[in-house]
Amino acid sequence: MRRLPLFLLLGSVLVVTALRIALVRAGPDLDSDSYGHAIIGRTLLANWSDVRQHWVWLPLWHFVFTGLTFLSAGVTEVRYLNVAVCAALPCVLTALLRVRDPRGFAPYLGGIFASVFPLWIEHGTSAEPEPWFALLFLGAALCIEKRRPALGGVVFAFAVLLRYEGWAVLPAFALLALLRGRDLRAPLAFLAAPVAAIAFWCIMHQRATGEWLQFVRLNREFVVEARSHNDGSGPEQTVYWYAATLPYREIGWTALLAPVGLWGLVRRRQLGVLVPGVWLLGFVTYGWVRGQHLGLDRHFFTIVPLYAAALGYGPETVVRLLRAWAPLRALVLPGLGTVAVAAWALFAVIRSYSWPAYERGLVWHRAAFLPEREAAAALATAPPGAVFCDLPRVEIFSRLPPARFVRWNVADVGLENARGEARSEGRGRAYVVSRNDKFSKLNDEMAHDAAPGGGQRWLLRGTEVSVLEVDAPAAAALP
């Protein structure tokens, strides 16, 4: 019986991991930003030191894609890696909670709630960096709780090169290290590596662009531009969006157990979850109210451990409160009452992510980006040649080497451009891939083309995306 909580935790992790793997196998990533990261990673293969390629993003995630591209891997492999990381996250959360509560059931229950949290199930199948950031976040907190702040700082140095939230929560981790270390040496030991990583990135970026913190300015401009096109269908810009509305949308009325469980976290002095978790929730909420980001669900990903831990301590706190009332003291048994409340809460959370919702997710993955996948399949089986392409997903799905692609706006591509690439490649052919409305210039030129030896044919004439094959004028003379 002593190992039953561990078996329940591992069982929930295995079941949810199987569900995630099925989603990955069903079809491509639904998050468009994943393909943007992948394209940047592929571009860095040719010039890894050009920091301008990273645009508004931090660099580490792009270098992950660079390394995997070098190994002939891509978005799908990153998704499987994220599935593995998401399987580890509930276990790391449980380990963090057990530092202060080594004999309780609540740490395991918190891990179970994290494993079945609907948002973690859905976003754990993307190729975004949030799962890795959450792992580094919890890992740094665990190191501090284990009285190893310097190691925690080294762990978190990777996090500050993944997401900007890492920059914002540095004071929270320094405070946690101070509370656990009792003197200034602990926070200074923690801060050394992350601050050095941030300084290195800022200096490198300034040397390349001539502007300090240019990526912050570009990010702000991007958010303003994106919000100007908002049709009002997004989330409400309220102070309680991340604190209450989004959790309620995910798990229903069970979210009310979290505020109760917070008292249990405080009583058990679970500062490793409370201090950085509450700080991060405040930062993300402030940024949303101030219009500094787009209020995306993924910003909640690393806040889930705080809510899951609170849910884990909710049942025992409810029972404690009920037994504090004399008329109920004899009726509410501590162990049985905690198990009953925990079972009800878990059932409610699992039910909130129903089987029909999961099946809809499978259908969405199977049907996602079919025109681009069809074009990529046509390219993958065609003879070698340069590819003019302005559709990142086609490039990613094709798994062709990055050097094969010319990333022009296809609306500006003419026959001479394609023939020139075909000649320079020495393969006698080039391909042009885009949406059908981008072929106007090429269609006009092909209608009046009389170049001797020049030939064009549609490798794929799709309803949305097409692939044009263009021969060099001297194609017949080429080997």
QUILINNOR-V687975 format. One record per residue. PSI is psi in degrees with one decimal (999 if undefined). D_LAST is the distance of its C-alpha to the last C-alpha in Angstrom with 1 decimal. Layout:
psi->[PSI	PSI]
d_last->[D_LAST	D_LAST]
//
This chain:
psi->[-28.1	-27.5	-0.2	-45.4	-39.8	-42.8	-38.8	-41.7	-49.9	-35.6	-44.5	-38.9	-43.2	-42.4	-47.4	-36.2	-40.8	-39.4	-41.4	-43.6	-39.5	-37.7	-41.1	-42.0	-23.8	-32.6	-175.9	169.6	136.8	-12.5	116.4	-29.0	-27.0	-39.0	-31.4	-44.8	-42.3	-41.1	-42.8	-42.3	-40.0	-37.5	-35.2	-16.4	-35.9	-31.2	81.2	-20.9	-4.8	94.6	-15.9	-20.2	-23.9	-12.0	-122.4	-1.9	159.9	159.3	-24.7	-41.4	-34.2	-36.2	-26.2	-45.7	-36.4	-47.4	-41.6	-35.6	-40.2	-30.4	14.7	29.7	179.5	-147.3	-42.7	-43.1	-36.4	-38.5	-41.4	-37.8	-40.8	-35.2	-42.7	-41.5	-42.2	-27.7	-31.0	-28.4	-49.2	-33.8	-40.1	-40.2	-43.9	-43.5	-39.0	-44.3	-31.0	-13.9	-41.2	-14.2	70.0	-18.9	-2.2	163.3	-24.2	-39.7	-40.4	-39.8	-38.2	-41.5	-38.7	-44.0	-40.0	-41.1	-32.8	5.6	123.4	-42.1	-34.4	-34.9	-45.8	-52.5	-10.3	-1.6	3.2	174.3	32.0	162.8	-2.7	-43.2	-40.4	-39.3	-43.0	-38.8	-44.2	-37.2	-52.9	-36.6	-40.6	-42.3	-39.7	-41.2	-42.0	-42.4	-28.4	9.7	37.8	67.4	-34.5	-43.1	-39.6	-37.7	-40.3	-42.7	-45.6	-16.2	-32.4	-35.9	-37.3	-11.0	5.5	-50.7	148.0	-23.1	-29.2	-35.7	-40.1	-32.8	2.8	-43.7	-34.5	-42.9	-36.1	-40.3	-42.7	-43.4	-37.1	-43.2	-34.3	-30.8	-18.9	0.8	175.0	-14.5	-35.3	-52.4	-35.0	-38.7	-37.2	-43.6	-21.8	-53.9	-47.5	-41.6	-39.6	-39.6	-43.3	-45.1	-42.1	-44.9	-44.0	-41.3	-44.9	-42.1	-40.7	-38.1	-30.2	-32.3	-17.9	9.8	130.6	133.4	39.1	-35.6	-29.6	-43.7	-45.9	-37.3	-41.7	-41.8	-38.5	-43.7	-43.3	-43.7	-44.0	-40.3	-26.8	-21.7	8.1	128.1	9.9	1.9	-6.3	-176.5	157.7	140.1	74.5	161.0	-19.4	12.4	-53.8	-28.1	-32.3	-49.2	-49.8	-45.2	-39.5	-40.0	-34.9	-44.2	9.8	-148.1	-13.5	-22.8	-23.7	-18.4	-22.6	-47.8	-34.4	-43.4	-24.1	-35.9	-37.3	-39.3	-41.0	-44.0	-35.4	2.3	46.5	63.8	-25.7	-27.1	-41.7	-52.2	-57.8	-31.5	-47.8	-39.2	-46.0	-41.4	-42.7	-41.1	-47.2	-39.4	-44.8	-44.9	-36.2	-44.5	-35.1	-2.7	29.4	-8.6	-175.6	7.7	33.0	152.7	-33.6	-22.4	-18.8	-10.8	-46.6	-8.1	-17.7	-42.0	-36.8	-46.6	-40.7	-41.5	-41.4	-40.9	-36.0	-36.1	-4.4	-50.6	-47.9	-30.7	-39.9	-46.8	-41.0	-41.8	-39.8	-40.6	-15.9	-16.9	117.3	-44.2	-23.8	-5.8	-39.6	-20.4	-29.0	107.7	132.6	-54.6	-49.9	-38.9	-41.5	-43.7	-40.6	-46.4	-40.8	-42.8	-42.6	-46.2	-42.6	-42.3	-41.2	-40.6	-45.3	-39.8	-28.7	-25.2	80.4	162.9	-41.5	-37.0	-39.7	-41.7	-36.4	-39.2	-40.9	-42.5	-42.7	-42.5	-41.4	-34.2	-2.6	131.6	40.6	-41.9	-42.6	-38.5	-36.9	-43.0	-40.6	-39.4	-38.3	-41.2	-40.7	-28.0	-1.9	159.5	154.4	147.3	161.3	151.6	114.3	120.6	131.4	20.9	100.6	-37.7	-35.4	-44.1	-44.1	-45.7	-30.7	-28.1	20.6	157.8	142.9	-33.1	-18.1	-16.6	137.2	108.6	66.6	159.6	115.7	-23.1	-21.9	-1.3	130.8	174.8	-38.7	-35.3	-47.3	-42.0	-36.5	-42.4	-38.1	-40.3	-45.2	-31.3	-23.2	12.1	-8.6	4.3	156.8	163.4	148.9	124.7	129.5	-176.2	154.6	-32.1	-6.4	-2.3	12.9	-48.7	-45.2	-39.8	-42.3	-43.9	-38.4	-31.6	-24.6	15.1	133.2	28.1	129.2	131.1	-6.4	139.3	145.5	145.0	151.1	111.2	-33.0	127.9	85.4	172.9	-26.0	-39.8	137.1	160.1	120.0	131.5	128.5	126.3	149.1	150.5	-31.5	31.7	-34.5	-25.7	-8.9	150.2	999]
d_last->[73.3	72.5	68.8	68.7	67.6	64.7	63.7	64.0	61.8	59.1	59.3	58.8	55.8	54.2	54.8	53.5	50.4	49.7	50.0	47.6	45.0	45.3	44.7	41.6	40.2	41.2	38.7	37.5	39.6	41.8	42.3	40.0	40.8	39.1	35.7	36.6	37.4	34.2	32.1	34.1	33.6	29.8	29.9	32.1	29.4	27.9	31.4	34.2	36.9	36.7	39.8	39.5	36.9	39.7	41.4	44.8	44.2	45.0	42.2	42.7	41.3	38.0	37.6	38.2	35.1	33.2	34.0	33.3	29.9	29.1	30.1	27.9	31.0	32.3	35.1	35.9	36.4	38.6	40.6	41.3	42.4	44.7	46.1	47.0	48.6	50.6	51.9	53.1	54.8	57.9	58.5	58.4	60.7	63.1	63.0	63.8	66.8	68.1	68.6	71.7	72.4	71.6	73.8	73.4	71.5	70.5	67.5	66.0	66.8	65.1	61.9	62.1	62.6	59.5	57.4	58.4	58.4	56.4	54.6	53.4	52.1	50.1	48.8	48.2	45.0	43.2	40.9	43.5	45.3	48.8	49.2	48.3	50.6	53.4	52.9	53.2	56.1	58.0	57.0	58.4	61.6	61.9	61.6	64.4	66.6	66.2	67.4	64.0	63.4	61.1	58.7	58.9	57.9	54.8	53.9	54.5	52.5	49.4	51.0	51.6	47.9	47.2	49.6	52.2	54.9	54.8	56.0	58.8	60.2	60.5	64.2	64.8	63.4	65.3	68.5	67.8	67.4	70.6	72.5	71.4	71.7	74.9	74.0	71.5	69.5	67.8	66.4	65.4	63.6	61.7	60.8	59.4	55.9	55.3	56.7	54.5	51.4	52.3	53.1	49.9	47.9	50.0	49.7	45.9	45.6	48.0	46.2	43.0	44.6	47.8	49.8	51.9	51.3	48.9	47.6	51.1	51.3	47.9	49.0	52.3	50.6	48.2	51.2	53.2	50.3	49.8	53.5	53.8	51.7	53.7	55.1	58.0	56.5	56.1	58.8	62.1	62.4	65.4	66.7	66.8	63.3	62.0	65.4	66.5	64.6	61.2	62.9	65.0	62.0	60.4	63.3	66.2	69.8	68.9	67.9	71.7	71.9	69.8	72.5	75.0	72.8	72.4	76.0	75.2	72.4	74.9	77.6	75.3	74.2	70.5	69.6	66.1	65.2	67.7	67.3	63.5	63.2	65.9	64.7	61.1	62.6	64.7	61.7	59.5	62.4	63.3	59.7	59.7	63.1	62.1	58.8	56.7	54.3	53.4	55.7	52.9	53.7	51.5	54.0	56.5	54.4	55.9	59.4	59.3	60.6	63.7	64.4	63.6	65.9	68.6	68.2	68.5	71.9	73.0	74.6	76.8	77.8	78.8	80.9	82.5	83.4	84.9	86.9	88.3	90.2	93.3	93.5	90.0	90.2	91.5	89.1	85.8	84.9	82.5	80.0	80.1	80.0	77.0	75.1	76.1	75.0	71.7	71.0	71.7	69.5	66.6	66.9	67.0	63.9	61.9	63.1	62.0	58.4	58.9	56.7	55.9	54.7	52.4	51.1	50.4	48.4	46.3	45.8	44.8	42.1	40.7	40.5	39.3	36.3	35.0	32.8	31.1	30.7	29.1	26.6	25.8	25.3	22.8	20.8	21.1	19.6	16.8	13.1	13.0	13.6	16.5	19.7	22.6	25.6	29.3	30.5	31.1	31.8	28.4	26.8	29.3	29.1	25.3	25.5	22.1	22.0	23.9	21.3	19.1	22.0	23.2	26.9	27.8	30.3	28.2	30.9	29.8	26.0	24.8	21.7	21.1	21.3	18.8	16.3	17.0	16.3	13.0	12.0	13.8	12.3	8.8	8.0	8.6	11.8	15.3	18.5	22.1	24.9	28.6	31.8	31.9	34.3	31.8	29.4	31.9	30.1	26.7	28.5	30.2	27.1	25.3	28.4	28.3	24.6	23.5	20.4	18.3	15.0	16.1	16.7	18.7	20.0	22.5	21.2	24.9	27.9	30.7	34.3	34.1	30.5	27.3	23.6	21.5	17.7	16.5	13.2	12.4	13.7	10.5	8.4	7.9	6.6	3.8	0.0]
//
